[in-house]
């Protein structure tokens, strides 16, 4: 028995497979996880100062006088995360800036977004500073001495 599948039903699967493959290539060429953690760090830092929560009928507001500081830090962290994705050659600058902004967010923005933004920002900044493109070798510092050929 020969079953013929319509060509149209296979096209979305091929398109999805191709898109997944191309995304994998794009992801491997840049510090993807560092950018994701950095963008994720900016979200709770932005959210908590402006959130209006209701806890059992009691309004709970974490609004502070430094809400503008939280807004600036959150937007900058999201921007640095996007820069890591689309400008991977700026990875060291973005990583150090992420680490500094995340540490500044601890006293300024409600303990760094109730520690959620603080922890993810530290992870994202560390990953950004340590990421290297595939095929690149680390630079050697100082004169290289080979113990096998030294006498």
C-alpha positions in Angstrom: 0.0 0.0 0.0 1.5 3.4 -1.0 0.4 6.4 0.9 0.9 9.8 -0.7 1.1 12.7 1.6 0.1 16.1 0.2 3.1 18.4 -0.3 1.4 21.2 1.5 1.3 19.4 4.9 5.0 18.8 4.8 6.0 22.4 4.0 5.3 23.8 7.5 7.4 21.1 9.0 10.3 21.8 6.6 10.0 25.5 7.3 10.0 25.0 11.0 13.0 22.7 10.8 14.9 25.2 8.7 14.0 28.1 11.0 15.1 26.1 14.1 18.4 25.2 12.4 19.1 28.8 11.4 18.2 30.0 14.9 20.7 27.5 16.3 23.4 28.8 14.0 22.6 32.4 15.0 22.6 31.5 18.7 26.0 29.8 18.6 27.6 32.9 17.0 26.9 35.2 19.9 26.6 35.2 23.7 22.9 34.2 23.6 22.5 33.0 27.2 24.4 36.0 28.6 22.0 38.3 26.7 18.9 36.3 27.8 20.0 36.5 31.5 20.7 40.2 31.1 17.3 41.0 29.6 15.7 38.9 32.2 17.6 40.8 34.9 16.1 44.1 33.7 12.5 42.9 33.9 12.1 42.5 37.7 14.1 45.6 38.3 11.6 47.5 36.2 8.5 45.7 37.5 8.7 46.0 41.3 8.9 49.7 41.8 5.8 50.2 39.7 3.8 47.2 40.8 0.5 47.6 42.7 -0.1 44.4 44.7 -3.0 43.4 46.9 -2.2 41.1 49.7 -5.4 39.9 51.4 -7.1 43.3 51.0 -4.1 45.2 52.1 -2.5 47.3 49.3 1.2 46.6 49.0 3.4 49.0 47.1 7.1 48.9 46.7 7.3 52.3 45.1 10.3 54.2 46.2 11.7 57.7 45.7 14.2 56.0 43.4 11.7 54.7 40.9 13.4 56.7 38.2 16.7 55.0 39.1 15.1 51.6 38.8 13.6 52.6 35.4 17.0 53.7 34.1 18.8 50.6 35.3 16.1 48.3 34.0 16.0 49.9 30.6 19.8 49.9 30.4 20.0 46.2 31.3 17.5 45.3 28.6 19.5 47.4 26.1 22.8 45.7 27.1 21.1 42.3 26.7 20.0 43.2 23.2 23.5 44.6 22.4 25.0 41.2 23.4 22.7 39.5 20.9 23.2 42.0 18.0 26.7 43.3 18.7 28.6 40.4 20.1 32.0 42.2 19.7 30.9 44.5 22.6 30.6 41.5 24.9 33.3 42.6 27.4 31.9 46.2 27.7 28.3 44.9 28.0 29.3 42.3 30.6 31.2 44.8 32.8 28.4 47.3 32.4 25.8 44.6 33.3 27.8 43.7 36.4 28.1 47.3 37.5 24.5 48.2 36.9 23.3 45.0 38.7 25.4 45.9 41.7 24.1 49.4 41.7 20.5 48.1 41.5 20.9 46.5 44.9 20.6 49.7 46.9 18.7 51.7 44.3 16.0 49.4 43.0 14.4 47.4 45.9 17.3 45.0 46.5 17.9 44.5 42.8 14.3 43.5 42.0 13.9 41.5 45.2 17.2 39.6 44.4 15.7 38.2 41.1 17.3 40.9 38.9 20.4 40.9 41.0 21.1 37.2 40.6 20.3 36.9 36.9 22.2 40.1 36.2 25.3 38.8 37.9 25.0 35.5 35.9 24.4 37.3 32.7 27.3 39.7 33.2 29.7 36.9 34.1 28.6 34.9 31.1 29.1 37.9 28.8 32.6 38.5 30.1 33.7 34.9 29.7 32.1 34.2 26.3 34.5 33.7 23.3 33.6 33.2 19.7 34.0 29.7 18.4 37.4 29.1 16.8 39.0 31.9 18.7 41.9 31.0 21.0 42.6 32.9 24.2 45.5 35.3 24.0 48.6 34.2 25.8 50.2 36.7 28.2 53.9 37.0 28.4 56.5 34.9 26.6 55.5 31.3 26.0 57.9 28.7 27.2 57.6 25.1 26.1 59.0 22.8 28.8 59.7 20.1 26.3 62.1 22.2 24.2 63.7 24.1 27.1 67.0 22.8 28.3 
